[in-house]
């Protein structure tokens, strides 16, 4: 029994995923100092003909887990997969392609606010939104400011953390430019940068047989993903983790220094 039980006990302590814990285990982890909750926010949307609809969700969960491990005092909430993606009728933005799921801004913000309040009820004092998609950044800022203003006196702080998305977009693009890739290749959606990150997280997210073909007008791709590799993607992932860990430590430390 002792031999079989040891790995189970270790796994309970090693995981940073909130949903993998019982309520008792979670209570004890928070009491022991894990008072920062990371909320990975993805989105279910078209990602060109070569990349799966859930790319953002897989990437956000993967990155949140690495960030939490580096922080040492954080746990990861379940991924938010339903986000604003444009109007349904008439279809706008990514809703023009099959498989994209959208919710209204108001519903999205209400859900995030309730998520933050629920995590605060569990004892978390700092809640960090990790937005893997740039389209809802303003919503994250509004919710973070609103909840902090209402609950800040009780010691709760909600952080929108724009550094996460900046590292994934402008920051990674800069790294790729330094290696000789053009903006036309890097792209803004499902291009070289986006595809390289996906390959580095999980190669099954990308259909390599489709990736070999040149992008076509109207296929949902902005950029040219054909030269994307997992090796390039790992450069971006490390940059995102580093930038996020530094920003979280700075923001949480500043709030605690002010006695909040």
C-alpha positions as CSV (number, residue, x, y, z in Angstrom):
1,X,0.0,0.0,0.0
2,X,2.8,2.4,0.9
3,X,4.6,1.7,-2.4
4,X,1.5,2.3,-4.5
5,X,0.3,5.3,-2.5
6,X,3.5,7.3,-2.6
7,X,3.3,8.2,-6.4
8,X,-0.4,9.2,-5.9
9,X,0.5,11.5,-3.0
10,X,3.4,13.0,-5.0
11,X,1.1,13.6,-8.0
12,X,-1.4,15.5,-5.8
13,X,1.4,17.8,-4.6
14,X,3.0,18.1,-8.0
15,X,-0.1,19.1,-10.0
16,X,-0.9,22.8,-10.4
17,X,-4.2,22.2,-12.1
18,X,-7.1,23.2,-9.8
19,X,-9.5,20.7,-11.4
20,X,-7.1,17.8,-10.6
21,X,-7.4,18.4,-6.8
22,X,-10.1,17.6,-4.3
23,X,-11.6,20.5,-2.3
24,X,-9.6,19.3,0.7
25,X,-6.4,19.2,-1.2
26,X,-7.1,22.6,-2.7
27,X,-7.9,24.1,0.7
28,X,-4.6,22.8,2.1
29,X,-2.6,24.1,-0.9
30,X,-4.0,27.6,-0.4
31,X,-3.4,27.4,3.3
32,X,0.2,26.5,2.6
33,X,0.7,29.6,0.5
34,X,-0.6,28.9,-3.0
35,X,-2.7,32.1,-3.0
36,X,-2.3,33.0,-6.7
37,X,-4.8,31.6,-9.3
38,X,-4.1,31.7,-13.0
39,X,-7.1,31.8,-15.3
40,X,-6.0,30.7,-18.8
41,X,-8.3,32.2,-21.4
42,X,-8.3,30.8,-24.9
43,X,-11.0,30.7,-27.5
44,X,-12.5,28.3,-30.0
45,X,-11.9,29.7,-33.5
46,X,-10.8,28.9,-37.0
47,X,-7.0,28.8,-37.3
48,X,-6.5,28.3,-41.0
49,X,-6.9,25.0,-42.8
50,X,-3.8,23.6,-41.1
51,X,-4.5,24.1,-37.4
52,X,-7.2,22.9,-35.0
53,X,-10.0,25.1,-33.7
54,X,-8.9,24.6,-30.1
55,X,-5.3,25.9,-30.5
56,X,-5.7,28.8,-28.1
57,X,-7.2,26.6,-25.4
58,X,-4.4,24.0,-25.5
59,X,-1.7,26.7,-25.7
60,X,-3.2,28.7,-22.8
61,X,-3.4,25.6,-20.5
62,X,0.1,24.5,-21.4
63,X,1.6,28.0,-20.8
64,X,-0.4,28.6,-17.6
65,X,0.9,25.3,-16.2
66,X,4.5,26.3,-16.9
67,X,4.0,29.7,-15.4
68,X,2.5,28.3,-12.3
69,X,5.3,25.8,-11.9
70,X,7.9,28.6,-12.2
71,X,6.0,30.8,-9.7
72,X,5.8,28.1,-7.1
73,X,2.8,29.5,-5.3
74,X,0.1,29.4,-8.0
75,X,-2.6,27.1,-9.2
76,X,-4.3,27.0,-12.6
77,X,-8.1,27.3,-13.1
78,X,-9.8,25.5,-16.0
79,X,-9.4,27.1,-19.4
80,X,-12.0,29.5,-20.6
81,X,-12.8,28.3,-24.1
82,X,-15.9,30.4,-24.9
83,X,-14.9,34.0,-25.7
84,X,-16.2,36.9,-27.9
85,X,-15.3,36.1,-31.5
86,X,-17.7,38.4,-33.4
87,X,-21.4,38.5,-34.4
88,X,-23.3,35.4,-35.4
89,X,-25.7,37.1,-37.7
90,X,-24.5,38.5,-39.9
91,X,-21.3,36.6,-39.3
92,X,-18.3,38.8,-38.4
93,X,-14.6,38.2,-37.7
94,X,-13.8,34.5,-37.3
95,X,-17.5,33.6,-37.2
96,X,-17.2,33.6,-41.0
97,X,-15.6,30.1,-40.8
98,X,-17.3,26.9,-39.4
99,X,-16.4,25.9,-35.9
100,X,-15.8,29.3,-34.3
101,X,-17.8,29.8,-31.1
102,X,-18.7,33.2,-29.8
103,X,-20.4,34.8,-26.7
104,X,-21.4,38.4,-26.2
105,X,-18.9,40.7,-24.4
106,X,-21.3,41.2,-21.5
107,X,-21.7,37.4,-20.9
108,X,-18.0,36.9,-21.2
109,X,-17.2,39.6,-18.6
110,X,-19.9,38.4,-16.3
111,X,-18.5,34.9,-16.4
112,X,-14.9,36.2,-15.7
113,X,-16.2,38.3,-12.8
114,X,-18.0,35.3,-11.2
115,X,-14.9,33.2,-11.8
116,X,-12.7,35.7,-9.9
117,X,-15.2,36.0,-7.1
118,X,-15.4,32.2,-6.8
119,X,-11.6,31.8,-6.6
120,X,-11.5,34.6,-4.0
121,X,-14.1,32.6,-2.0
122,X,-11.6,29.6,-2.1
123,X,-8.9,31.8,-0.5
124,X,-7.0,33.1,-3.5
125,X,-5.7,36.6,-3.0
126,X,-4.3,37.3,-6.5
127,X,-6.1,36.2,-9.6
128,X,-4.4,36.6,-13.0
129,X,-6.1,36.5,-16.4
130,X,-3.8,35.0,-19.1
131,X,-5.5,36.1,-22.3
132,X,-4.1,34.0,-25.3
133,X,-6.2,36.0,-27.8
134,X,-5.9,39.8,-28.3
135,X,-9.5,40.4,-29.2
136,X,-10.9,40.5,-25.7
137,X,-8.0,42.4,-24.0
138,X,-10.3,45.3,-23.1
139,X,-12.7,43.0,-21.4
140,X,-10.0,41.5,-19.2
141,X,-8.9,45.0,-18.2
142,X,-12.5,46.1,-17.3
143,X,-13.2,43.0,-15.2
144,X,-9.8,43.2,-13.4
145,X,-10.4,46.9,-12.5
146,X,-14.0,46.3,-11.5
147,X,-13.5,43.3,-9.2
148,X,-10.4,44.8,-7.6
149,X,-12.2,48.1,-6.9
150,X,-15.1,46.2,-5.3
151,X,-13.1,43.6,-3.4
152,X,-9.7,45.3,-3.0
153,X,-10.4,46.2,0.6
154,X,-10.7,42.5,1.4
155,X,-7.2,41.9,0.0
156,X,-8.2,40.7,-3.5
157,X,-6.4,41.8,-6.6
158,X,-7.2,40.8,-10.1
159,X,-4.6,41.3,-12.8
160,X,-5.2,41.4,-16.6
161,X,-1.5,40.8,-17.4
162,X,-1.1,42.3,-20.9
163,X,2.6,41.2,-20.8
164,X,1.5,37.7,-21.6
165,X,-0.1,38.5,-24.9
166,X,2.5,41.1,-25.8
167,X,5.2,38.4,-25.4
168,X,3.2,36.0,-27.6
169,X,2.6,38.6,-30.3
170,X,4.9,41.5,-30.7
171,X,7.7,40.0,-28.6
172,X,7.8,36.7,-30.5
173,X,7.5,38.5,-33.8
174,X,10.6,40.5,-32.9
175,X,12.5,37.3,-32.2
176,X,11.5,35.9,-35.6
177,X,12.5,39.1,-37.4
178,X,15.9,38.9,-35.9
179,X,16.2,35.4,-37.4
180,X,15.4,36.7,-40.9
181,X,11.7,36.1,-41.2
182,X,9.5,38.8,-42.8
183,X,6.3,40.3,-41.4
184,X,4.5,38.7,-44.3
185,X,5.6,35.3,-43.1
186,X,5.1,35.9,-39.4
187,X,1.6,37.1,-39.9
188,X,-1.1,38.0,-37.3
189,X,-3.1,34.8,-37.3
190,X,-2.3,31.2,-38.2
191,X,0.9,32.3,-39.8
192,X,4.5,31.4,-39.0
193,X,4.5,32.7,-35.4
194,X,1.1,31.2,-34.5
195,X,1.9,27.8,-36.1
196,X,5.4,27.6,-34.6
197,X,4.0,28.1,-31.1
198,X,1.4,25.3,-31.7
199,X,4.0,22.9,-33.0
200,X,6.1,23.5,-29.8
201,X,3.2,22.8,-27.5
202,X,1.8,19.8,-29.3
203,X,2.5,18.8,-32.9
204,X,-0.9,17.1,-33.3
205,X,-2.5,20.6,-33.3
206,X,-1.1,21.1,-36.8
207,X,-1.9,19.1,-40.0
208,X,1.5,18.9,-41.6
209,X,0.1,17.6,-44.9
210,X,-2.0,20.8,-45.2
211,X,0.8,23.0,-43.9
212,X,3.0,22.2,-46.9
213,X,0.6,24.0,-49.2
214,X,0.8,27.8,-49.8
215,X,-1.9,29.9,-48.0
216,X,-4.8,30.8,-50.2
217,X,-7.1,33.9,-50.1
218,X,-10.0,33.3,-47.8
219,X,-8.5,30.3,-46.0
220,X,-8.4,32.1,-42.6
221,X,-4.6,32.5,-42.6
222,X,-2.7,35.8,-42.1
223,X,1.0,35.1,-42.8
224,X,2.8,32.1,-44.2
225,X,3.2,29.1,-41.9
226,X,5.1,26.8,-44.1
227,X,8.5,27.4,-42.4
228,X,7.1,27.0,-38.9
229,X,9.0,24.6,-36.7
230,X,8.7,23.5,-33.1
231,X,12.3,24.8,-32.5
232,X,11.2,28.3,-33.4
233,X,8.1,27.9,-31.3
234,X,10.0,27.0,-28.2
235,X,11.8,30.4,-28.4
236,X,8.4,32.1,-28.2
237,X,7.1,29.9,-25.4
238,X,10.1,30.6,-23.2
239,X,9.7,34.3,-23.8
240,X,6.0,34.2,-22.8
241,X,6.7,32.2,-19.6
242,X,9.6,34.5,-18.7
243,X,7.6,37.7,-19.3
244,X,4.6,36.5,-17.5
245,X,6.4,35.2,-14.4
246,X,8.3,38.5,-14.1
247,X,5.2,40.6,-14.5
248,X,3.2,38.5,-12.0
249,X,5.9,38.6,-9.4
250,X,6.2,42.4,-9.8
251,X,2.5,43.1,-9.7
252,X,1.7,40.7,-6.8
253,X,4.7,42.0,-4.9
254,X,3.7,45.6,-5.5
255,X,0.2,45.0,-4.3
256,X,1.3,43.2,-1.1
257,X,3.8,46.0,-0.5
258,X,0.9,48.4,-0.4
259,X,-0.8,46.2,2.1
260,X,-3.5,45.1,-0.3
